[in-house]
Amino acid sequence: MQTETITVRTGSRPAVRDITAEAQEFVRGRGDGLLHVFVPHATAGLALIETGSGSEEDLVTALDQVLPADDRWRHRHGSRGHGRDHLMPAFVAPYATLPVVDGRIALGTWQSICLVDPNGDNTTRQVRFSFLPG
């Protein structure tokens, strides 16, 4: 298995960052197999969504509606509402496994791999790519 970790700057506000190009670069020339993408953080996840059409902002809005950033959460360190950030990975998983065919990720036409980070307290995230040859 080959593996690599990248750093993604997400900033101080909730963010959805497209990391498809970085994932594709990682698998380039590797043939057939599986790409596993993992975010080793308790407050971030991965989503396969269409980008560039407003879906990134819609996802942040939907998460805000399902998990409001207020004081209802028992987990209370960090900024106001940070407890919800620790629940988000139960809704947006911190991993994805994708097929790779001839060195290309077999995504659907409009699918992109996105890092979802609602936690403005951490401005950078690590993402681990792992390739298992077929």
LINVENWO-V512946 format. One line per field, one symbol per residue. phi: phi as a letter, one per 20 degrees, with the letter a starting at -180 (. if undefined). A space follows every 10 residues. Layout:
# LINVENWO-V512946
phi: ???
This chain:
# LINVENWO-V512946
phi: .dbbdddced ndcgbcdfdf ffffffegme nercdddcde cfcbbccdcf dndnffffff ffffffcfec efeffcfnfg nfgfffegff dcgebbccfc clmcfeefgd ececedceef fdeccdcddc ddfe
